[in-house]
Amino acid sequence: MPARRRPIDVHRQTAEVIERESLEKIPWKLQRLQGIRLAMEGQDAYRRIAEIVRTTAATLNKWVNWYREGGIEGLLSRPVGAEGGKEPRFSPQDWERFRAELAKGTWRTARDVQRWLRESLGLKISHKEV
């Protein structure tokens, strides 16, 4: 027998979740609100809800925990990618330099870009990434 889910709406914000979902224009916030609403309805497994809102079950579980901890504000106050991720390879100055060269049409091939990145910025980036 599967384990029972802990209650999700510990903040008693179901009506507010539904209202915010109907008004939300920012896609990632809407996605989270939809996921929480479906999870609170409890009719589907997290895996199925994740498919519906186009995320993973692990991410949905993370959203549910954020919601349990801080309600709607706890859910939506964390920006997309807030869990870390890779450090950017480009500094803001290097990025502007790269964009300027790109706008000039300096390169013809990905290999040319790869070479320029290595020689000018000291970045070793694979051909596939370029």
N, C-alpha and C positions, 0 to 999 in steps of 0.2 A: 504494500500500500504506500503511495507516495506521501511524503511529508506534507503537513499542512503549511500553507503560507502564513507568515506573520501578517497582521493587518498592515495595510499600506497607508490608509488615510488617517494617521494618528493625529493630524492637525485639523481634521474635519473641514477640508477645503474642497470637497468634491464638486460642489456647485460652482465655486470660483474656478476650478480647473476647467470645467466645461465652458464656462463663460469666456475665460482667457483663450481657450483653444479656438472658439468661434471668432474671436477678434484678432488673433495673432497673425502678423504679416511676415515676421522673420522666420524663414524656413526651419532653421535648426531648433528654434524655440517651439514652433508648432509641432515638430517631430517629437520632441520630448513630452510635450503636453498630451499628444495623442497616445504615446506609449504609456504614460502614467494613467490616463483615463481608461485605456483598455485593461491595464493591469488591475486597476481598482474594480472594474467590472468582474474580473475573475473568471471569465468564461473560457479563456484560452491559456495555454501554457506560454511561458515567456518566449520559447523558441518560435511559436506561431505569431505572437505579438511582434516580435523582432522582425519577422518576415514582412508583416503588414506595414510597419513603419520604416522598413528598410535600414535595419541596423543589425547588430549581433545580440544574442541573448545575454552575453556578458556585459555589453554596454547597457542594455535595458536594465539589468540587475543593478548596475552602478547608478543609473538614474533613479531607480526605486529607492535605493539607499540614500541618495542625496535628498530625495523628496521626504523620506521618513525623518531625516535629520533636521531639515530646515524648511519643509513645506515648499510652496511654489517658488519662493525667493531662493531657497537653497538649491532647487532644481535649475533655475534659470540664471543664477548669479555666476555660475561657472562657465567661462567661455569655451567655445569649441577648441579642442586641443589642449585643454588646461592640464592634462595629465602628463605633460612633458613632451616627449617626442624627440626627434633629433635636433641638435643645435644647427642653426642655419650655417651654411658654408660661406655665404657671402656676408661681409659687413655691409652696412647701409651704403658706405662710400663705394665699395667694390661693386655693389649691385647697380648703383647709378652709372658707374664707369662701363659696366657690361651693357646696360640698356642703351647708353649713348653709342657704343660701338655697334650694337644691334641695329639701332635706328639709322646709322650711316650705311648699313649694308656691307660691313667690313668682310663678312665671311660668306662663302658659297656653300660649304659643306659642314656637317657636324664635326668632321675631323679638324677643320680649320678652327672651329670654336673650341674644341678640346685642346688643341695646341695653344691657342691664345690664353685660355684659362690657366694652363700649366705654366706658360712662360711669363705672363703678365701678372697673374694673381697668385701663382704658386699652388693652384688647386688641381689635384689629380682626380679627374672625374671620368668615369668610364664612357665609352662611346655610346652605349645604350642609354645612359642617363642624360647625355647631351641631347 
